[in-house]
Amino acid sequence: MRETTMPGPEACIVGWAHTPFGKLEEPDLEALLARVGRAAIEDAGIAPAEIDAGFVGVFGEGFTNQGFPASLVLQSVPELRFKPITRFENACATGTAAIHGALDFLAAKRGRFALVLGAEKMTATPGAKVGDILLNASYRKTEQDIQGGFAGVFGRIAEAYFQRYGDQSDALAAIAAKNHANGVDNPWAQMRKDLGFAFCRAESEKNPFVAPPLKRTDCSLVSDGAAALVITDAETARAMGKSVRFRAAVQVNDYLPIAARDIIRFEGPREAWGRALAQAGLGAATDLSFVETHDCFTIAELIEYEAMGLVPEGQGARAVLEGWTAKDGKLPVNRSGGLKSKGHPIGATGISMHVLTAMQLTGTAGAMQLPQAEIGGIFNMGGAAVANYVSILERAG
């Protein structure tokens, strides 16, 4: 029996901060958190002492030897001393997991203002070790030895999808080209270069296969970066200078082993989208103005078109090849450049998606700004469609 859909959270985003993504000079996680914590509080127009709790997203333990990072923010925001601060982790959805912690805190009326921070320092770690660390987001018992690490996991997903629905290399290249073109307009993006469809489609010395059929342009980047949000209850938000309301916030987890499910159906993301749209009172994904989705690999974005109900199963290619998801299409997807171009510092990614969506909805997205951006959807995924989060946001004031 299907669960009854609960109403959306009575919470609003009222401030944010975001670093550039890429290979940054900051030496460690502490320095990255310091760049965004106080900045987000200042952006909200409140005093640091008004923050009632902190929620910190950092992936696993491996990119940093500081395995207990919750209180690192105190060095830059000492006013948080003696406040509750908790570290969250849920693979590549770590940032949104921290947001959900803040939403629960506010729903329980334990405080008025929550600070959510996410950060990762990845580029200082050797490439081979990065791959092994990321495999922690897979089922090591049976997926430990997949060649190519986590890219290999999604390479297998792409192979299975191609076997069922035919070669989709044109669609994957179109997704990569779209997101790189969008990233040119994002001042925080790690790779601000319009590579074009032809470059993304062809195997070359500069675009080799990483985990066939996935090439380098099909894979998200290894990144440093941080992002932060200030979230408050809806009543408090009414008196704030700007406010972006959660119409829906849904988490759905699926089996960890790929072998336990039909992996190319992305059933967890599909369920999360269905619940979130119902919670927001929307009939379909096309009722949204735009979507920021988790394109860790281009094949993920392709299948996510199907999971959000934009197209039927097996027809994801239509959405990109017919221009539906372009910046001027009927449902722009990843106007920020997505993980593909913007970068993917794991602990920061989900929070970054919420920052960029809030900017669109408040008309402050600069060159990325979409016309008539009224309702935004966010999909942030941990593992291979294991931890699935959907948020639906709208401007509240």
N, C-alpha and C positions, 0 to 999 in steps of 0.2 A: 504494500500500500504506500502510495507516494506521500511524503511529508507535506504538511500544511505550510504554505509559504508565509514566512514571518514578514512583518513590515520592515522597511528600511531603517537604518540607524538614524537617530535624531542628532546628527553631528555635522559639523562644517569645517572645512579647511579655511583658515584665516591668515596664514602666513607661510612663506616657503623660502628656500635657498637651494642653490645648485652650483657645484663646481663644474669646470670643464671636465670632460672625460678624455682619457688618453694616458700617456706616460707622463705623470706629473712629478714635480720636484719634491713634493711633500715626502718625507722619509718613511712615514709609517701611518698606521690607522689613526693614532691619536691626533696627528697633525691634520689629517683629512676631516675628522669629526670637528676639529676646532674651526675649520673654515665655514661650516654651515650651521652649527648650533646657535650661536649668538645671532648670526645673520638672519635666521628664520624668525627668531623672537623679535628682533628689531623690525623685520618686515611686517609682522603682525601688529606692531605698534603697542606692545605691552612691555612691562618690566620683566626681566629674567626671574625675579622672585615670585611672579604670578604663575609660573609653570608649576603644576602640581605633581607631575610624574614624567619620567622619560622612558622611551622605548627604542632600543638600539638594535639594528639589523646588521649582522656580520655573518658571512658564510663559514660554516664548519670551523675547523682549526687546521691550518696548513699554509694559508697565505700570510698568517701572522703567528708568531710564537706567543703572543699575548692572548691566551685562550679565554680570558675573563675580561671582556672589554666594556662591560656595562658602565662602569664609573669613570671611564677615560674622559668623558665630556666634562667632568667636574674641573679639570685643569683649565678649560676655556670658559666654562660657565659655573663659577664657584657658588653662585646663588642656588644651585641645585643640590648642594650638600644637605644631607639628611632627608632628601626626597626619595621616593621609591623609583628606581631605575632598573629595568630588566632587559636582558639580551634575548633576542629572538633569532631563530634559524629555521628555515624550511627550504633548503636548497636554493634554486634560483628565484624562488618566490619569497625569500627572506624579508625583503623590504616591505611587501604587502602584509606578511605575517605580523610584522611590528606595528603596522597601521591597525590591523585588527585587534591587537592588544590594547592600543589606545582607544579604539571604539568601544571595546568592552569596559575599559576603565571609566569612560564617560557615561556609558549606559548604566553602570552601577552607581553613578552619582558620587564617586569617590573624589572627584575634583572637577574643576572647570576647564583647565588648560593642560593639554598633553603635548609634549615635544617628541616627535618621531625622527630618528636619524638613521641613515644607512650609509655604509662606506665599505670600500675594499681597496687594498693595495696589492695588485696582482702582477704588475710588470716587473717587479724585482725578483720574481720567482722564475727559475729556469723553465723553458718551454715544456720539457718532458715531465717535470714535476707538476706543472699546471695541469697537464692532461690527467695525471694520476689523481690529483686532488679532486678534479671535477668528476672523476668516476665515482666518488663518494655519493653522488646524486643518482647512481644506478644501483642495481641489485648485484652486489659483487659476487655472490655465490655462483651465478650463471653468466654474468656480463663482464666480469673482471678482465677477461682476456680478449675482448673484442678489439680488433686492430683499429687504431686511430682514436682510442679513448672515447670521450663522449661524442665527438664528431662521428666516430664509427657507429655509435648507437643510432644516431639520426641518419647515418648513411644506410643502415639496415632498414630503417623505417622508409626511407626514400625508395630503396630497392623493392620493398614489399608493395609500396604504393604503385610504382611503375609496373610491377608484374600484374597487379589487379586492373589498373586503369590506363596503362600505356605510358610511353615515355613522356615525361612532363618537363623535360629540360628547358624548353622555351619558357614555360611558366615560371620556373625557378629563376631563370636569368632575368625575366621581366620584373619579378619581385625584388631581386638584388638591385637592378638598375633603378627602379622606382625609389627604393629606400636611400640609395646613394644620392640620387638627384635631390630628394627631400632634405637630406643631411646638409647639403650646401647652405641651406637657410638657417641651420641651427648653430648658433655661436658656441654652444657647448659640445658639439659633436666631435668625436675623435677623428673621423675621416670625412672631411668636407670636400669631396671630389666627386663630380658627376662622371662615373665610369662608362656609362652607356651600355645599351643592350648587347652590342656585338662583343665587347670585351668580357662581359659577364657570361655570355653564352659559350665562348670558345675556350677550350683548354689551351694554355700557353705557359711559357716559362714564368710569367708573372701571375698567372692564374691556374696553378696546377690542381690536379685532383688531390683532395685531402682524405676523403673517405668516399670513394665512388658510390653513387654518381655525384656526390657533392664536391664542388671545387672551393677554392679559397673564398671566392666572392659569395658563396652560399653559407659561410660560417661567420658568426659574430666575433667580435674582437676581444682580446685580452686587455683589460682596462684598469686604470685607477680612477677613483672618483667618489664623490659623496653628494648626498641630497638630504634635505630635512623639511619637515612640515610642522606647523602648529595647528592643532585640531581642538575645537571647543564644542560645547553643546549648542543646539540651534537657538535657544533663547539668548545666550550670551552673544552669539554671532550677529544677532540683529543690530547690535549697537556698534559693530566693528566696521572699519572702513571698506573691507571687501570680504566676501563670503561665498564659498563654493560648497554646496550641500551634497551629501551622499544620499542619492535616491535608492541605492542598493549596494550591499557589500556581502558577497557570498564566497564561501570556501567549500570546495568539494575535493576529497582525496580518493584516489583509486589505488589498485594494487601496485606495489613497487616492481615486481618482476614483469618484464615485457611479455614473457611467455604466458602470463596469466590472463591476458586480454587480447582482443583484436586491436593491435596497437595503431593501425592506420585509421581507426574510426574516432579516436580521441573522445572516448565516451565521457571521461571526467570533465574536460572542457565543455562538451555539449551540455552536460547536466548543469554545470555552473552557469553557463549562459542562459539556459532556460529558466533557472530559478531567479537569476538576477533580473531578467527582463520582466518576469512576473512580479517580482518584488517592487520594481520601479513602475509598474502599471503600464508597460509598453507591450505592443503586440509583436514586434519583430526588431531585429537588429537595424533594419533600414529606418526605424524611427529615431535612431541616433544621428547626430550630426557628424560624428567621426569616431574612430577607434584607435587607441594605442594598443598594439598586440605584441605578444612575446615571440619575436622572430629570432630566436637563438640560432636557428638555421632556416633557410628559405622554405624547406619542406614543411616546417612547423607552421609558418604563416599560411602556406597553401591549405593545409588541413584545417587550420583555425577558421578560414573562410567558411568551411563546411560546418564546423562545430558551432559557429555563431548563427547558423541558419541562413547565411547570405546566399548560398547555393546548395543544391543537393549533394549527397556523398558522391565523390568521384568527379565532380565538376568544378573543383576549386580553380582550375586554370582559367575558366571563363571570367572569373571576377577580376583577375589582373590583366588578361590578354584583351578583354573588351573595355578596359579602362575604368571599371567600377570603383576600384580602390585607389585610383590616382587622386592627387590633391584637388582636382576639379571634377572627380567622379561622384557617383551618387552616395558612396560611403567611403570617404578618404580614410586610408589606413596607414598609420605610422608617418604622419606628416612631420614628425620630429626626425625622421631618418631611421627610427627603430633601433634595436640592438645592433643591427647590421652595420649602420653607419655611425650612430651616436656612441656606441660602445656598451659594454656589459660588465661594469664592476658589480659583482653579484649582489652584495648587500644593499647597494644603492639603487638597483634597477627598478624595483617596484615603486619606490618612493619617487624616483625620477619620473616615472610614467604618470603619477598623480600630480606632480608639480607641473609638468608640461600640459596636462589636461586642464588643470586649474588656470594656467595662463591663457589657454585657448578660450576658456569660458569667460574670462574677465577681460578679453580683448587686449592682452598684454604680451602676446606671443611674437611680436615683431614681424620679421620676414616670414615666419612660419604661420602667421595668422590666417585662419580660414574665415570666409564670410559666413555669417549667421551660425556661429558655433554656439549652440544652445544646450545640447546634451551630449556628453562624452562617455564612451565606454572604454574600459581598461581590462585587458586580460594579461595576467602575470602567472607564469607556470614554473613549478619546481619539478625537476627531473623530466622524464619523458611522459608528460601528461599525467603526473602523479599528484602533486599538490596544485590545485587549480583555483585561482582567485579571479572573480569578476567584480569590478566596481562600476557603478553608473553615477556620474556626477552632473550637476547642473548649477548654474549661477544662482545664488540666493539673494544677493544684495551687492 
